Amino acid sequence: MNEIQNIISNNRSPQDLRVYISALCDQPRNLNSATKEMEVLIFGFIASVFKEDLFDSIDKPPNLIKSVVRLCEAVHSYFKV
């Protein structure tokens, strides 16, 4: 987890954020509960690092609310039964 946190902390551009969101959201995967927990923690860390700069470059124009909703929906998907 420390390695991922260091990568995110040192790479904070909008393009980097798009890579993180894409890696966590865009690929359907079968995950075990430990992996799901780790990914939810990564979402939280991303939000704490980017804060008000959490603009996903996929949105035209970039929109903080859309980005936050996208992350919340992704986190919510981990809790579906």
C-alpha positions as CSV (number, residue, x, y, z in Angstrom):
1,M,0.0,0.0,0.0
2,N,2.9,2.4,0.8
3,E,4.2,2.0,-2.8
4,I,0.8,2.9,-4.3
5,Q,0.5,5.9,-2.0
6,N,4.0,7.1,-3.0
7,I,3.1,6.7,-6.7
8,I,-0.1,8.7,-6.3
9,S,1.5,11.4,-4.1
10,N,4.3,11.9,-6.6
11,N,2.1,11.9,-9.7
12,R,-0.8,14.3,-9.2
13,S,-1.6,15.7,-12.7
14,P,-5.1,15.4,-14.2
15,Q,-3.7,12.8,-16.6
16,D,-2.4,10.8,-13.7
17,L,-5.8,10.9,-12.0
18,R,-7.5,9.6,-15.2
19,V,-5.1,6.7,-15.2
20,Y,-5.9,5.9,-11.6
21,I,-9.7,6.1,-12.1
22,S,-9.4,4.1,-15.3
23,A,-7.4,1.4,-13.7
24,L,-9.8,1.0,-10.8
25,C,-13.1,1.5,-12.6
26,D,-13.0,0.6,-16.3
27,Q,-12.0,-3.1,-16.2
28,P,-14.5,-5.6,-14.9
29,R,-12.7,-8.1,-12.6
30,N,-13.5,-10.8,-10.1
31,L,-11.9,-9.6,-6.8
32,N,-11.7,-11.2,-3.5
33,S,-12.7,-9.3,-0.4
34,A,-9.2,-8.3,0.6
35,T,-8.5,-6.8,-2.9
36,K,-11.8,-5.0,-2.8
37,E,-10.9,-3.5,0.6
38,M,-7.5,-2.4,-0.7
39,E,-9.1,-0.7,-3.7
40,V,-11.6,1.1,-1.6
41,L,-8.7,2.4,0.5
42,I,-7.0,3.5,-2.7
43,F,-10.1,5.5,-3.7
44,G,-10.0,7.2,-0.3
45,F,-6.3,8.0,-0.6
46,I,-6.8,9.4,-4.1
47,A,-9.6,11.7,-2.8
48,S,-7.5,12.9,0.1
49,V,-4.6,13.7,-2.2
50,F,-6.5,15.4,-5.0
51,K,-9.2,17.1,-2.8
52,E,-10.7,20.0,-4.7
53,D,-8.5,19.2,-7.7
54,L,-10.4,15.9,-8.3
55,F,-11.2,16.7,-11.9
56,D,-11.4,13.7,-14.2
57,S,-10.2,14.7,-17.6
58,I,-12.8,12.5,-19.3
59,D,-15.4,15.1,-18.4
60,K,-15.7,18.0,-20.8
61,P,-15.6,20.5,-19.2
62,P,-14.0,18.9,-16.1
63,N,-16.4,18.8,-13.2
64,L,-15.7,18.0,-9.6
65,I,-19.2,16.8,-8.8
66,K,-19.1,14.3,-11.7
67,S,-15.7,13.0,-10.7
68,V,-16.8,12.5,-7.1
69,V,-20.0,10.8,-8.2
70,R,-18.0,8.5,-10.4
71,L,-15.7,7.5,-7.5
72,C,-18.7,7.0,-5.2
73,E,-20.4,4.8,-7.7
74,A,-17.2,2.8,-8.1
75,V,-16.9,2.3,-4.3
76,H,-20.6,1.5,-4.0
77,S,-20.1,-1.3,-6.6
78,Y,-17.8,-3.1,-4.2
79,F,-20.6,-3.5,-1.7
80,K,-23.2,-4.9,-4.1
81,V,-24.3,-8.5,-3.2
